[in-house]
Amino acid sequence: MLDHLIRRATVVDGTGGPAYTADVGLRGGRIAVIAEPGAIAEEAVTSEDADGLVLAPGFVDPHTHYDAQLFWDPYATPSMNHGVTTVAGGNCGFTLAPLNPDRPEDADYTRRMMSRVEGMALAALEEGVDWTWSTFREYLDALEGRIAVNAGFMVGHCALRRHVMGADAVGGQPTPAQLDAMLALFHDAMDAGAWGLSTTQSSTHADGDGEPVASRHARPEELLALSRAVGEHEGTQLEAIVAGCLDQFSDEEIDLFVDMTAAAGRPLNWNVLTIDAAVPERVPRQLIPSERARAAGGRIVALTMPILTPMNMSLGTFCALNLIPGWGEILALPVPERIERLRDAATRAEMLRRADSKEAGVFRRLADFGRYVIGDTYSAANEGLGGRVVNDIAAERGQDPFHCLVEICAADDLRTVLWPMPTDNDPDSWALRQRTWEHEDVMLGGSDAGAHLDRMCGAPYTTRFLGDCLRGRKLVPLTAAVKMLTDDPARLFGLRERGRIEEGFHADLVLFDPERIDAGPATLVHDLPGDSPRLDSKAIGIVSVRVNGVETLRDDKVTGAVPGTVLRSGRDTRTVSTA
């Protein structure tokens, strides 16, 4: 007997092939049978009519930071609401394990680092996670059997360094004995099922003390030793971030990426490829590592988002504005001093000069302050300004836009929420995206779901992209769009029997209404431990989500089931050829 039968669904199977109408029977967590409508005679415990609905493989998000959130939110919301059934975590060099049992203070250091660098509420990290593990295996085991999505995790380089080197991980170099200990620790994590190594050399990544995170101090020989270790395990990967990921790689960064993937003999992915027709030289430059890697026996894949992710800013809390050269020291001042400095005309002029300079790189996109939209406000002086564009308010007040924005924020003690309007929402940029997506080493992803919770909401990229493909710009057909969200990331990670609708494959499925599929606007909610805030977005048109055959969501409501699996390298992944 079948566990469940889905009748008359329009099957888009993830291969990119034509859609077809079929009945799909599930049994034991797998897709048991696919047949023409009415051809399945076997009885089923439950069934449903999916006439007019699309049945697709569950979406695979290749870049998330659900490492902590899964402990208080096993449903990985809002990703699962938007059809995601498998998430890749442990990215950018940051993981919650391993922790050195001889230094209990390392857990506090890790919490503060994650709060600073990944925008996770410190109260949520303290109250929502029990922090009882030491080894990476214990961390994975702590999640097993209690999550609703499938999840795989890289090992964070920062955690490896901290475990072995303690406080010297920031600023120091490992002795030969310490490097050996780091490699042994890494092999232990890989034997437990970690997917590979993640690391960061990005200048934007600082710990809770404001210092460059541990992996930023690693020299190439350390990174290559760890990369070679990755290649000793089945079904593994590399994920790395360098400063040039945000704009354009330096020659040294290209060399490092190519050497790492060649040393490992494994794919390396990075994020995020920003596509903007106003900077036409960026995409060719960012794909040079991929071309060179193939010649060296490796593979480098650039992740890029198919939507413009809404992001809010603030002069009161840490956000992307702090990363503009010269801005961090001003925005780190106590609020009264910060307001005083921001109100100084000479200070504002210098900040604007730095924000629009070449050294600002991709952050120059944030410098057009007249195009910001005012979000939530908190004072009588700002009543009625929510939803208005700064340019319009500045014209009424006879101020330049940045001065106007500063005065609005100062009236709220800098709590004002600011929404920058994207500068790359033009037809030429979308045409460039369409062409870039066709490259064999470009893949959709980079949501950062689970991180930067009160600043951005990238998780809904799946439903928003599909809605755009069906009713908006229609840059790619539905069958190709589904493949980009399912089979492509599943193949990159070597997932066994996932990413397609095929007999014998795991029944990770999403059923949606093609006439309605979309994502609602990002709204701020307070539902994290400690009443901490995050941005959320409702899924529209998602009828059902199934993970390993069990329904986890129906009409945007979680069912309470937790059928997800901690996906372990080797057992659940196979080695992906870089040839």
C-alpha positions as CSV (number, residue, x, y, z in Angstrom):
1,M,0.0,0.0,0.0
2,L,1.2,3.5,-0.8
3,D,1.5,6.0,2.0
4,H,0.2,8.9,-0.2
5,L,-1.0,9.4,-3.7
6,I,-0.9,12.7,-5.6
7,R,-3.2,12.6,-8.5
8,R,-3.1,14.5,-11.8
9,A,-0.2,16.8,-10.9
10,T,1.7,18.8,-13.5
11,V,5.1,17.3,-12.8
12,V,8.1,19.5,-13.4
13,D,10.7,16.9,-12.5
14,G,13.9,19.0,-12.0
15,T,15.7,17.7,-15.1
16,G,14.7,20.6,-17.3
17,G,12.6,18.3,-19.4
18,P,9.0,19.0,-20.5
19,A,6.3,19.1,-17.8
20,Y,3.8,16.2,-17.9
21,T,0.7,15.2,-16.1
22,A,1.0,12.2,-13.8
23,D,-0.1,10.4,-10.6
24,V,2.8,10.1,-8.1
25,G,2.8,7.5,-5.4
26,L,4.9,7.7,-2.2
27,R,6.0,4.9,0.1
28,G,8.6,4.7,2.8
29,G,9.8,8.2,2.3
30,R,10.6,7.6,-1.4
31,I,8.9,8.1,-4.7
32,A,7.5,4.6,-5.4
33,V,5.7,5.1,-8.7
34,I,5.0,7.7,-11.4
35,A,2.3,6.8,-13.9
36,E,-0.3,8.3,-16.2
37,P,-3.4,9.6,-14.5
38,G,-5.6,6.8,-13.3
39,A,-3.0,4.1,-14.0
40,I,-2.0,3.4,-10.4
41,A,-4.2,0.6,-9.0
42,E,-2.5,0.3,-5.6
43,E,-4.4,1.7,-2.7
44,A,-3.0,4.6,-0.7
45,V,-3.5,5.6,3.0
46,T,-4.1,9.2,1.9
47,S,-4.5,10.9,-1.4
48,E,-5.1,14.3,-2.9
49,D,-6.2,15.8,-6.2
50,A,-3.5,18.1,-7.7
51,D,-5.2,19.0,-10.9
52,G,-3.9,22.4,-12.0
53,L,-1.0,22.3,-9.5
54,V,2.7,21.9,-10.2
55,L,4.6,19.2,-8.4
56,A,8.3,19.9,-8.2
57,P,11.3,18.5,-6.3
58,G,11.9,20.3,-3.0
59,F,14.1,23.3,-3.5
60,V,17.8,23.1,-2.3
61,D,19.2,26.3,-0.8
62,P,23.0,26.0,-1.2
63,H,24.0,28.8,1.2
64,T,22.3,29.3,4.6
65,H,23.2,29.9,8.2
66,Y,20.6,27.8,9.9
67,D,23.2,26.3,12.2
68,A,21.7,27.9,15.3
69,Q,18.1,28.6,14.3
70,L,17.3,24.9,13.7
71,F,17.5,24.4,17.5
72,W,14.6,26.7,18.3
73,D,12.9,26.5,14.8
74,P,13.2,23.0,13.4
75,Y,11.1,24.1,10.4
76,A,13.8,26.5,9.1
77,T,11.2,29.2,8.5
78,P,10.7,31.0,6.3
79,S,12.7,28.8,3.9
80,M,10.6,25.7,4.3
81,N,7.4,27.8,3.7
82,H,8.9,28.8,0.4
83,G,9.4,25.2,-0.7
84,V,12.9,24.5,0.5
85,T,13.4,21.0,1.7
86,T,17.2,20.9,1.9
87,V,19.6,23.5,3.3
88,A,23.4,23.8,3.3
89,G,24.8,25.3,6.5
90,G,28.1,26.0,8.1
91,N,29.1,28.5,5.5
92,C,31.6,31.4,5.4
93,G,33.9,29.8,7.9
94,F,31.4,30.0,10.8
95,T,30.1,27.0,12.7
96,L,29.0,26.3,16.3
97,A,31.3,23.3,16.5
98,P,33.8,22.0,17.4
99,L,34.1,23.7,20.8
100,N,37.1,23.1,23.1
101,P,35.7,21.4,26.2
102,D,38.7,22.8,28.2
103,R,37.6,26.4,27.4
104,P,33.9,26.9,28.2
105,E,34.4,30.6,27.4
106,D,34.7,29.7,23.7
107,A,31.0,29.2,23.5
108,D,30.5,32.8,24.6
109,Y,33.1,34.0,22.1
110,T,31.3,32.0,19.3
111,R,27.9,33.5,20.2
112,R,29.2,37.0,20.2
113,M,31.0,36.4,16.9
114,M,27.9,35.0,15.3
115,S,25.8,37.8,16.6
116,R,28.2,40.4,15.1
117,V,29.2,38.8,11.8
118,E,26.0,36.9,10.9
119,G,23.5,39.2,12.5
120,M,22.0,36.6,14.8
121,A,20.3,38.0,17.9
122,L,22.6,37.4,20.9
123,A,19.6,36.7,23.1
124,A,18.3,34.1,20.7
125,L,21.8,32.4,20.6
126,E,21.9,32.4,24.4
127,E,18.4,31.2,25.1
128,G,17.6,29.1,22.0
129,V,20.6,26.8,21.9
130,D,21.8,24.5,24.6
131,W,25.5,24.5,23.6
132,T,26.1,21.1,25.2
133,W,28.3,19.6,22.5
134,S,32.1,19.6,22.0
135,T,32.8,17.7,18.8
136,F,31.3,18.2,15.4
137,R,29.7,14.8,15.6
138,E,28.0,15.7,18.8
139,Y,26.7,18.9,17.1
140,L,25.3,16.9,14.2
141,D,23.8,14.3,16.6
142,A,22.1,17.1,18.6
143,L,20.1,18.0,15.5
144,E,19.4,14.5,14.3
145,G,15.7,13.5,14.6
146,R,14.5,17.0,15.5
147,I,14.4,18.9,12.2
148,A,11.8,19.2,9.5
149,V,14.2,19.9,6.6
150,N,17.2,18.0,5.4
151,A,20.4,19.8,6.4
152,G,24.1,19.4,5.7
153,F,26.9,21.4,7.3
154,M,30.4,22.5,6.3
155,V,33.1,22.8,9.1
156,G,33.9,26.4,9.8
157,H,37.6,27.3,9.7
158,C,37.2,29.8,12.5
159,A,36.0,27.1,14.9
160,L,38.9,24.8,14.0
161,R,41.4,27.6,14.6
162,R,39.7,28.6,17.9
163,H,39.6,25.1,19.2
164,V,43.3,24.5,18.6
165,M,44.8,27.9,19.1
166,G,42.5,29.6,21.6
167,A,42.8,33.4,21.7
168,D,45.9,33.2,19.5
169,A,43.6,32.1,16.6
170,V,43.0,35.8,16.1
171,G,46.3,37.3,14.9
172,G,48.5,34.2,15.3
173,Q,49.9,31.4,13.1
174,P,49.7,27.8,14.0
175,T,52.9,25.9,14.9
176,P,53.4,22.7,13.0
177,A,52.0,20.7,15.9
178,Q,48.9,23.0,16.0
179,L,48.4,22.6,12.3
180,D,48.5,18.8,12.7
181,A,46.0,19.1,15.5
182,M,43.8,21.2,13.4
183,L,43.9,18.7,10.6
184,A,43.1,15.8,13.0
185,L,40.1,17.8,14.3
186,F,39.0,18.4,10.8
187,H,39.3,14.8,9.8
188,D,37.2,13.9,12.8
189,A,34.5,16.3,11.7
190,M,34.6,14.9,8.2
191,D,34.4,11.3,9.5
192,A,31.2,12.4,11.3
193,G,29.6,13.6,8.1
194,A,30.6,17.2,7.6
195,W,30.3,18.3,4.0
196,G,33.7,20.0,3.8
197,L,35.6,23.1,4.7
198,S,34.2,26.7,4.8
199,T,36.5,29.6,5.3
200,T,36.6,33.4,5.0
201,Q,39.3,35.9,4.2
202,S,36.8,38.7,3.7
203,S,37.6,42.1,5.1
204,T,33.9,42.5,6.2
205,H,34.1,39.7,8.7
206,A,34.9,40.7,12.3
207,D,34.2,39.0,15.6
208,G,32.4,40.2,18.6
209,D,35.4,42.2,19.7
210,G,35.6,43.9,16.4
211,E,38.7,42.0,15.4
212,P,39.2,40.1,12.1
213,V,37.8,36.6,12.5
214,A,40.3,33.8,13.0
215,S,40.4,32.4,9.5
216,R,41.3,35.8,8.1
217,H,44.7,35.3,9.6
218,A,45.4,32.0,7.9
219,R,48.1,31.9,5.3
220,P,47.8,30.0,2.0
221,E,49.8,27.0,3.2
222,E,47.2,26.4,6.0
223,L,44.3,26.7,3.6
224,L,45.9,24.3,1.1
225,A,46.6,21.8,3.9
226,L,43.0,21.8,4.9
227,S,41.9,21.7,1.2
228,R,44.0,18.6,0.6
229,A,42.3,17.0,3.7
230,V,38.9,17.7,2.1
231,G,39.9,15.6,-0.8
232,E,40.6,12.6,1.4
233,H,36.8,12.2,2.1
234,E,33.9,11.0,0.0
235,G,31.3,13.5,-1.1
236,T,32.9,16.7,0.1
237,Q,33.1,20.4,-0.9
238,L,34.9,23.7,-0.4
239,E,33.2,27.0,0.3
240,A,35.2,30.2,0.6
241,I,34.8,33.9,0.9
242,V,37.4,36.6,0.1
243,A,37.1,40.3,0.0
244,G,36.8,40.3,-3.8
245,C,33.6,38.3,-3.7
246,L,31.8,41.6,-3.1
247,D,33.1,43.3,-6.2
248,Q,36.1,42.1,-8.2
249,F,38.8,39.5,-7.3
250,S,42.4,40.4,-7.0
251,D,45.0,38.3,-8.8
252,E,46.1,36.8,-5.5
253,E,42.5,35.8,-4.6
254,I,42.0,34.1,-7.9
255,D,45.3,32.2,-7.4
256,L,44.1,31.1,-3.9
257,F,40.7,29.8,-5.1
258,V,42.2,27.9,-8.0
259,D,44.9,26.4,-5.8
260,M,42.4,25.3,-3.1
261,T,40.0,23.5,-5.5
262,A,42.9,21.9,-7.4
263,A,44.4,20.7,-4.1
264,A,41.2,19.2,-2.9
265,G,40.0,17.9,-6.3
266,R,36.6,19.1,-5.1
267,P,34.2,21.9,-6.2
268,L,34.5,25.3,-4.5
269,N,31.6,27.6,-4.3
270,W,31.6,31.3,-3.3
271,N,29.0,34.1,-3.0
272,V,27.7,36.3,-4.0
273,L,28.1,37.3,-7.7
274,T,26.6,40.8,-8.0
275,I,25.3,41.4,-11.5
276,D,24.9,45.1,-12.5
277,A,24.9,46.4,-16.1
278,A,26.5,49.6,-14.7
279,V,29.6,47.6,-13.9
280,P,29.9,45.5,-17.1
281,E,33.5,44.4,-16.3
282,R,32.5,42.7,-13.0
283,V,31.0,39.4,-14.3
284,P,33.9,38.5,-16.7
285,R,36.4,39.2,-13.9
286,Q,34.5,37.1,-11.4
287,L,34.3,34.1,-13.7
288,I,38.1,34.1,-14.4
289,P,38.6,31.7,-11.4
290,S,36.1,29.3,-12.9
291,E,37.9,29.2,-16.2
292,R,41.4,28.8,-14.6
293,A,40.1,26.1,-12.2
294,R,38.9,23.9,-15.0
295,A,42.3,24.0,-16.5
296,A,43.9,23.1,-13.2
297,G,41.6,20.2,-12.5
298,G,39.2,21.9,-10.1
299,R,35.9,23.6,-10.3
300,I,34.7,27.0,-9.0
301,V,31.0,27.9,-8.9
302,A,29.7,31.4,-8.3
303,L,26.4,31.7,-6.4
304,T,24.1,34.5,-7.5
305,M,20.6,35.6,-6.4
306,P,17.8,35.7,-9.0
307,I,15.9,38.4,-7.2
308,L,16.8,41.8,-5.7
309,T,16.8,40.9,-2.0
310,P,15.2,43.7,0.1
311,M,17.5,44.9,2.8
312,N,16.9,47.4,5.6
313,M,19.6,49.7,7.0
314,S,20.0,51.8,10.1
315,L,22.4,54.3,11.5
316,G,21.7,52.8,14.9
317,T,22.6,49.1,14.5
318,F,25.4,47.2,12.7
319,C,24.6,46.8,9.0
320,A,26.1,47.1,5.6
321,L,26.6,50.9,6.1
322,N,29.2,50.0,8.7
323,L,31.2,48.3,6.0
324,I,31.7,51.4,3.9
325,P,35.3,52.5,4.3
326,G,35.6,55.2,7.0
327,W,32.1,54.7,8.2
328,G,32.6,52.0,10.8
329,E,34.4,54.1,13.4
330,I,31.7,56.7,13.3
331,L,28.8,54.3,13.4
332,A,30.5,52.5,16.3
333,L,30.4,55.6,18.6
334,P,27.8,55.8,21.4
335,V,24.6,57.2,20.1
336,P,24.8,60.8,21.4
337,E,28.4,61.1,20.0
338,R,27.3,59.4,16.8
339,I,24.5,61.9,16.3
340,E,26.9,64.8,17.0
341,R,29.4,63.6,14.4
342,L,26.7,62.9,11.8
343,R,25.3,66.4,12.2
344,D,28.7,67.9,11.4
345,A,28.7,69.0,7.8
346,A,32.4,68.3,7.3
347,T,32.0,64.7,8.7
348,R,29.1,64.1,6.4
349,A,31.0,65.4,3.4
350,E,33.9,63.0,4.1
351,M,31.6,60.1,4.6
352,L,29.9,60.8,1.3
353,R,33.3,61.0,-0.4
354,R,34.4,57.7,1.0
355,A,31.1,56.0,0.1
356,D,31.3,57.1,-3.5
357,S,35.0,56.3,-3.9
358,K,36.5,53.3,-5.8
359,E,37.7,51.8,-2.5
360,A,34.0,51.4,-1.4
361,G,33.6,48.8,-4.2
362,V,30.2,47.2,-4.2
363,F,29.1,49.4,-1.2
364,R,29.0,52.4,-3.6
365,R,25.5,51.0,-4.4
366,L,24.4,52.3,-0.9
367,A,25.6,55.9,-1.4
368,D,22.5,57.3,-3.3
369,F,20.8,58.3,-0.1
370,G,18.1,60.3,-1.9
371,R,16.7,57.0,-3.1
372,Y,16.2,55.6,0.4
373,V,12.7,54.9,1.6
374,I,11.9,55.7,5.2
375,G,10.6,52.6,7.1
376,D,9.5,52.4,10.7
377,T,9.9,55.6,12.7
378,Y,9.7,56.2,16.4
379,S,9.2,59.9,17.2
380,A,6.4,62.5,16.8
381,A,8.8,64.5,14.6
382,N,8.8,61.7,12.0
383,E,5.1,61.0,12.0
384,G,3.9,60.4,8.5
385,L,7.3,59.9,6.9
386,G,7.1,56.1,6.7
387,G,7.0,54.9,3.1
388,R,8.3,58.2,1.7
389,V,11.4,58.7,-0.4
390,V,14.2,60.8,1.1
391,N,14.6,62.9,-2.1
392,D,11.1,64.2,-1.8
393,I,11.4,65.0,1.9
394,A,14.8,66.7,1.3
395,A,13.3,68.9,-1.4
396,E,10.5,70.0,0.9
397,R,13.1,70.8,3.7
398,G,15.7,72.5,1.4
399,Q,18.4,70.0,2.6
400,D,20.7,67.7,0.7
401,P,19.5,64.1,0.9
402,F,22.1,62.7,3.3
403,H,21.7,65.7,5.7
404,C,17.9,65.1,5.5
405,L,18.3,61.4,6.3
406,V,20.6,62.1,9.2
407,E,18.1,64.5,10.8
408,I,15.2,62.1,10.4
409,C,17.3,59.3,12.1
410,A,18.5,61.7,14.8
411,A,14.9,62.5,15.8
412,D,14.5,58.7,16.4
413,D,17.7,58.3,18.3
414,L,19.0,56.5,15.2
415,R,16.4,53.7,15.4
416,T,14.8,54.7,12.0
417,V,14.5,51.8,9.5
418,L,15.9,52.7,6.1
419,W,15.2,50.8,2.9
420,P,17.6,51.6,0.0
421,M,16.0,51.3,-3.4
422,P,18.1,49.0,-5.7
423,T,20.2,50.6,-8.3
424,D,20.3,47.6,-10.6
425,N,16.6,47.1,-11.3
426,D,17.0,48.2,-14.9
427,P,16.3,46.1,-18.1
428,D,20.0,45.9,-19.0
429,S,20.9,44.4,-15.6
430,W,18.1,41.8,-15.9
431,A,19.2,40.9,-19.4
432,L,22.8,40.5,-18.1
433,R,21.5,38.2,-15.3
434,Q,19.7,36.1,-17.8
435,R,22.8,35.6,-19.8
436,T,25.0,35.0,-16.8
437,W,22.7,32.3,-15.4
438,E,23.4,30.2,-18.5
439,H,27.1,29.9,-17.5
440,E,28.0,26.4,-16.4
441,D,29.8,27.7,-13.3
442,V,27.0,30.0,-12.1
443,M,24.3,28.7,-9.8
444,L,21.4,30.3,-8.0
445,G,21.8,30.8,-4.3
446,G,23.3,33.0,-1.6
447,S,20.1,33.6,0.5
448,D,22.0,33.7,3.8
449,A,18.8,32.4,5.3
450,G,19.1,32.2,9.1
451,A,21.5,35.1,9.3
452,H,21.2,38.9,9.2
453,L,17.7,38.3,10.5
454,D,16.6,41.9,11.1
455,R,18.4,43.3,8.1
456,M,17.5,41.1,5.1
457,C,15.2,38.3,4.0
458,G,16.7,36.2,1.3
459,A,14.9,33.0,2.0
460,P,11.9,33.7,-0.3
461,Y,14.1,33.8,-3.4
462,T,12.6,30.5,-4.6
463,T,8.9,31.5,-4.8
464,R,9.7,35.1,-5.9
465,F,11.9,33.8,-8.7
466,L,9.2,31.3,-9.8
467,G,6.5,34.0,-9.8
468,D,8.8,36.2,-11.9
469,C,9.4,33.4,-14.3
470,L,5.7,32.6,-14.7
471,R,4.1,36.1,-14.6
472,G,6.8,38.7,-14.5
473,R,9.9,39.1,-16.6
474,K,9.8,35.5,-17.8
475,L,13.5,35.3,-18.2
476,V,13.6,31.5,-18.1
477,P,10.8,28.9,-18.6
478,L,9.3,27.2,-15.5
479,T,11.1,23.9,-16.3
480,A,14.5,25.5,-16.4
481,A,13.7,27.6,-13.3
482,V,12.8,24.5,-11.3
483,K,16.0,22.7,-12.4
484,M,18.0,25.8,-11.2
485,L,16.5,25.5,-7.8
486,T,16.6,21.7,-7.4
487,D,18.8,19.5,-9.6
488,D,21.6,22.0,-10.1
489,P,22.4,22.5,-6.4
490,A,21.7,18.8,-5.7
491,R,24.3,17.8,-8.3
492,L,26.9,20.3,-7.1
493,F,26.7,18.8,-3.6
494,G,26.5,15.3,-4.9
495,L,23.2,14.6,-3.0
496,R,22.2,11.0,-3.4
497,E,18.7,10.5,-4.9
498,R,17.5,14.1,-4.3
499,G,16.8,17.0,-6.5
500,R,14.5,15.2,-9.0
501,I,11.1,13.6,-9.2
502,E,12.2,10.1,-10.2
503,E,11.2,6.6,-9.0
504,G,13.4,5.6,-6.1
505,F,14.3,9.1,-5.2
506,H,13.6,10.6,-1.8
507,A,10.2,12.2,-1.7
508,D,11.2,15.8,-1.1
509,L,8.4,17.6,-2.9
510,V,6.7,20.9,-3.2
511,L,3.2,21.3,-4.6
512,F,2.3,24.8,-5.8
513,D,-0.2,26.9,-7.7
514,P,1.5,28.3,-10.7
515,E,-1.2,31.1,-10.9
516,R,-0.3,32.4,-7.5
517,I,3.3,31.3,-6.6
518,D,5.1,34.3,-5.1
519,A,6.5,35.8,-1.9
520,G,4.9,38.4,0.3
521,P,6.7,41.6,1.4
522,A,9.3,41.3,4.2
523,T,7.8,42.3,7.5
524,L,9.5,42.6,10.9
525,V,8.2,40.1,13.5
526,H,9.4,39.4,17.1
527,D,9.3,35.6,17.3
528,L,12.8,34.6,18.2
529,P,14.0,33.6,21.7
530,G,14.3,36.6,23.9
531,D,11.6,38.4,21.8
532,S,14.3,39.2,19.3
533,P,13.2,40.6,15.9
534,R,13.6,39.1,12.4
535,L,12.3,39.8,8.9
536,D,9.7,37.3,7.6
537,S,7.9,36.8,4.3
538,K,4.8,34.8,3.7
539,A,4.7,32.2,1.0
540,I,2.0,32.6,-1.6
541,G,0.7,29.7,-3.6
542,I,2.6,26.9,-1.8
543,V,0.0,24.2,-1.2
544,S,2.2,21.5,0.3
545,V,5.8,20.7,1.2
546,R,6.9,17.1,1.9
547,V,10.3,16.1,3.3
548,N,11.2,12.4,2.9
549,G,7.5,11.7,2.1
550,V,6.1,13.4,5.2
551,E,4.1,16.6,4.9
552,T,5.7,19.4,6.8
553,L,3.7,22.3,5.5
554,R,0.2,22.8,4.2
555,D,-1.1,26.2,2.9
556,D,1.8,28.0,4.6
557,K,1.1,26.3,8.0
558,V,3.7,23.9,9.5
559,T,2.3,20.5,10.4
560,G,4.6,19.8,13.3
561,A,6.3,16.8,11.7
562,V,10.1,16.6,11.8
563,P,11.0,14.1,9.1
564,G,14.2,15.9,8.1
565,T,17.6,14.2,8.0
566,V,21.1,15.5,8.9
567,L,22.8,14.8,5.6
568,R,26.2,13.4,6.1
569,S,29.0,13.3,3.6
570,G,29.7,10.0,2.0
571,R,26.5,8.4,3.3
572,D,24.2,11.0,1.8
573,T,26.6,12.6,-0.8
574,R,28.8,11.3,-3.5
575,T,32.0,12.8,-4.7
576,V,31.4,15.2,-7.6
577,S,33.9,15.2,-10.4
578,T,35.7,18.4,-11.1
579,A,36.7,17.3,-14.6
